[in-house]
Structures are given as structure tokens and as C-alpha cells.
């Protein structure tokens, strides 16, 4: 990872690099919880005798829990301290994953899903804010933030691989194995954050100096930089300057729309493919290939985030995602049309997606508001996704999926327009 710190020693650069990887592991667990439940839900359904309502309730509960964790992030950081929350949050995830792995019935599985969602929902905005605080270089701050998105993609891929490996196991056994793996990784991450002396030194320096990496000033080549004066008179939600309220609103609309698409495919892709007459093994195997495509696209975002190509790639990604969704809708629910169009969409969604949203948040809003703003954007969108998850299983059945996909065409159009609006209003506010 280049440019980890400005004016720092090589030791501090390597420490910041490892901090980025540590945050990425937290994101890995967040996507693992979502995709892990998605890819094993048919196993849990068979092993525990779940009905369609309970399947929808599990997915909805996970989204609500992630939303609650994200919304609580700013409040907890203000009362307990950002570093303390960062260090201990994975204890909640560990307990949740263990409960899932040991669940004998729907209710214990539900409790585990809720705790895993709370822990991983808290981790993401807190990790991003800690990295922004601890780094001393705006470009490095942006790069560290995009690394968390790569961790998110690895989690999607890793959980799909794990589910594929256990797809032949009887009943809920495969699901239990996958969640034991998640629990072990979460436990390791908890110990890493608690026991790392180099992280402790970075946190202490960040708390002492108040240095924040993504200070609101982009690299010189960025055309849409917004320099934020936290002391501006008149504030909006979360204490942000009033002139940034339009940017906040457009960013919120963008992420709600983007997450509605990404989360639906993340949670119900396997369910959708199985209902389009793919086998469990074929559905999870196809998912692995599709997640590799998405990881490659997110890697492109990571290496271009501090270049002049960032905004053009966003627009290109939005056009690709829109075209892919039209292709999918026109295909009328055919299995291989869904697969091909999803592969194309998984190129567009990362280029115009969550990674750049995280970077925009850290660059645009005052340091004192970032955890709360990031948490609200992530949490509120997850809340809406949780509500939508109640009805998604019925909407992606063969009889209804054609109409549903045309609805998603409209959603993609809205979030791409909102993202372009954000870039324009942020430039005006600069």
C-alpha cells in the first residue's frame, strides 16, 4: 500500500498498512455474515425445518441488526471512545457467530444472526473513522478506506467458497461449519486489535494530535474536492455545515439505492438462482465466479481513488450497471441471462458503489461528524434493506421476478443520478 503516511518512518508506514488490513478483516466479517447466511440459508432451511416466512425473517433481522449497529456507532464512540469501540466490537460478533453455529432451532439462530449483525454493523463505520483519524496523509486515508472494500469483497468470495465446500453436507451441518469458521476469524481479529502495541501507538497519536487522514482535501488532481471548515456557523444533521446538507442528502439517496441492489443480490443471489432451476452446488459455484469479477472491479477503484480517473470511472460504472439491469429484466428470469447480466452488473456496481461512498464521506464531512454520518448512511440504508428483505423471497420467484427486475432498473437509474448530483453539489460547496 503506497503513501501510508506523510513524513512518517517506514515503521509507521507498515503499521498503517497493517491497520488497513485489520479494518479490512472487519469488513470481511461484515460481508461474510450477509453472504454466509445467503449461501447457507437452504441448508438451515432443510436442517431446522424453516418455512419461507422464517427464511425472510432471518435475512430481515440481519439487515436490521447491521443497521442498528451502524446507527449506534457515533453514539457509542462519543460515550466510550472510538478506540475502545474499535478494539472490543468484535466480541459481539464472536458471540453471534458461535450462537449461529450451535443453533438447534430458529430462535437461537435468529439470536445469533442479530448479534453478528450488530457487531459487524458497528465495526464498519468505526473502523473507517479510526483509519481516517490515525493516518496523516489525505491520499493514504482514501486508500485505506478503499482497502476495507476489498476486504468486504474477499468476505463475499470466501464465504461463497466455504458454502460451496460444504454444499454436499446433510441438513444444517454445512451452515454450522461455515459459522464456526467466521467465529474463529472474529476471535482472532478481537485479539489482534486488543494486543497490538503498534495499533495502540497509532491510536494514541491520533487521539493526541486529532490528525485525520481524509481531511476534506482531495489529491490535487481531483476536480471535486470539498475543503470543509468545521467551524462554519450554522449546522445541519450531525453537526455538518449547512452548505453540505445537499451533499449529505444526495449521498444518502445514492447509497440507499445502491445498497438496495447490492444487498438484494448479496443476500438472495443463491436463492434466486436455485429458484431459476440451478442446483445448490451450481448456484454457489456461480456465485464464486461472480464475486471474483466484483473483487477485480473493486481493486480498480482502490488503485484509481487518488487519480483523475475516479469520477469518470464512477460514471462508467453507473452506465454499465444500468445496462446490465436492463439486460437482466429483458431476459425474463432465464437462469443464464441472470448469470451473464449479474456478471456485467458486478463490474459496474463496484466502480459506482460503496467504496467511493466511504471515501466521499471521509473527505467531505468534518472529522467530528464522520463516524455518525457514515454510521447513519450505512445504518439507514440497511434498515430499508431489512424491510425489503421480508418480501424479497416472494419477489424473486419465477412468477414475479420479471416485474421485480424492471423495478430494479429504476432503482439503478436513481442511485446513479444521485451519485452524479453529489459530485456536482460537493464541488459547488467547496
Protein Blocks (a to p, Z undefined) as FASTA:
>chain_A
ZZkbghiafklmmmmmmmmmmmmmmmmmmmmmmmmmmmmmmmmmmmnopafklmmmmmmm
mmmmmmmmmmmmmmmmmmnopklmmmmmmmmmmmmmmmmmmocbfklmmmmmmmmmmmmm
mmmmmmmmmmmmmpcbfklmmmmmmmmmmmmmmmmmmmmmmmmmmmmpghjllmmmmmmm
mmmmmmmmmmmmmmmmklmmmmmmmmmnopafbgopacfklmkbccddfkbghiaehhia
fklmmmmmmmmmmmmmmmmmmmmmmmmmmmmmmmnopafklmmmmmmmmmmmmmmmmmmm
mmmmmccklmmmmmmmmmmmmmmmmmmmmnnopaklmmmmmmmmmmmmmmmmmklmmmmm
mmmpcfklmmmmmmmmmmmmmmmmmmmmmmmmmmmgmklmmmmmmmmmmmmmmmmmmmmm
mmmmmmmmZZ
